[in-house]
Amino acid sequence: MTILYICLAVYILAVNFYAFRFLRAQKEGYETDGVIKGDGKLLLAALLGGAIAVYASMFIMHYRLGNLFFMIFMPLLAVLNVYCFVLAFRGVYMFF
């Protein structure tokens, strides 16, 4: 049972770390090229559980704050992610 908690925690940390690094790389690419690319990958990382990291890093880096879609969709997706993670941590007891 403990191994399931560890696996879920590592998954959450890994997805959030990837989402943070991806937004940072997207910002650096925008500063050099002037073209924003990779929004689909960013949304996929947020859907997989990295919405909190994407939303927090948007404010930390002051990047894409004018995009209304991200400013509305990311907090909603973050709440959904937290809800799913809580269900996942509580649902582990149902199997044992």
ABEGO torsion letter per residue (X at the ends): XAAAAAAAAAAAAAAAAAAAAAAAAAAAAAAAAGBBBGAAAAAAAAAAGAAAAAAAAAAAAGBGAABAAAAAAAAAAAAAAAAAAAAAAAAAAAAX
